[in-house]
Amino acid sequence: MCTGRWAKCTGNLLFPLALCCIVANILLFFPNGEVWGTEQIMESVWYFPGVIGGGVLVLLPASVMRAAGMEGSCFANRCGMMVSMLLSAVGVAGALYCMIVSVVGLQDGPLCDTGDGIFIYPFFNQTLNESYLFNQEVWDVCEHPKNAVLWNIVLFSILLGVGTLEAVLSLSQVANGLLGCLCGTCMNKRQGNMA
């Protein structure tokens, strides 16, 4: 496959993934679909792993990747592939940021009211053997917001999975960009054959 087409395909795949990260991050601000005060939202959510890491820092390289794969684009050349390669490294960094913050969010557990009206992290500093992730019976300790544990696990897992996929795709574009920078995008070859 041509390096230009690979770049365009990768860019097209990253757009919906980045959108998915942004939506998952926004949903984390509304545990169980309810509005809570800012002090009742997990600290990990305020680091915006999906909006900044898996979102903006992936959308920028995705748009350049797309442009590098479009015939007639000013990025459809060796220089454009080099820019695509460099920005893909930014995409890898953003995806890794999303993954790391998501792992921390999963490890710490949700911020919730355990019945005394005070919001705490009831699962903070648990060992792997006693982790709430593997023991669904302890989820009931969180009384408010309802289903806070499930909400936390599902959305941070989505961010972790999508961030991993974004990192792999961005890394593949770093390699593809290097190849395109050294060998060309093969866009000009097709245009030369048509003439």
Disulfide bonds with the S-S distance in Angstrom:
Cys2-Cys186 1.87
Cys112-Cys142 1.94
